[in-house]
């Protein structure tokens, strides 16, 4: 099987940022959550809180979205074409996506792309916060194994970031993604 990161790997940009700005354009009242979001970013950069806490602060805006499932579908209606063309050529029905973005958001895109499984950061929409840990770095491998996969079954791994080295380490072959370019990751 092949395993992929999502943002800036399969998807050209950052889906959670794109989704936030998509919602902000439709619902300017979400600006009321900006102070809490900014405070979370500041605390993170000052190393007062970790990345998981910072992202939970960011997701506070979810409380202001009335029909989130409908908004996600509409978002992907407009953004599903932002996938890299190389992925369309390499797609297999057994593909697994592992991402730090919220699973509730990326899963819809993965379903549309016929990806076998999507593992992302678990976010409670109702509570507007991360449940557990941000799916990043070594956590991606832990979640992969927890989902019942064998680390010996990963043929190829694709990511735009060296922070995904733990997943690269379990793959037989790895690729760094730089736009449409795939670079051999040894």
C-alpha positions, 0 to 999 in steps of 0.5 A: 500500500501507499501512504500519503500526507495530505496538505501540500502533498496531495492537496496543493495548499493547507486544507484547514486554513483554506476551509477557515477562510472559506467559512470566514468569507461566508460567515464574517461573524466568525471573526469574533473567535479571532482573539482566542485564536491569536492568543493560542498562536502567541502562546504556542510561539512563546512555548507556553502551550504545545501544538495540540493546544494551539490547534484546539484554540484555533478550532474554537470557531467551529462553535459558530458554524451552524451546519458544518457537514453541509459547509464541508461538502460545499467547500470540497465542491469548490476545492476538490480540483486542487489536488496535484495531477501526479496523485491522480496518476498514482492513485490506488484503491488501497491508498491511506492518507495520514494528516495533521489536519482535522479528520472530519475535513479531510475524510470528505475529500478522501472519500471523493478521491476513493482513498481507502482510509483517512487518518487525521487529527481527531477533532470534536466539532461539538466541543470545538477541540482536539480529542487526543493528540495532533496527528503529527510526527511520530503520532502518525505512525502510532495512529497507523498501527492503531488503525490495524495496519502493519508497518511492513506493508508500506511500499511508498510514502509521500510528504512535503515535510521532513517532520514526517520522517517517522513514516518515511522510515517505515516505507520501502520508498519515500518521496518528498513532494515539491509542487508537482515534483517528486524527489527521491527521499532516501 
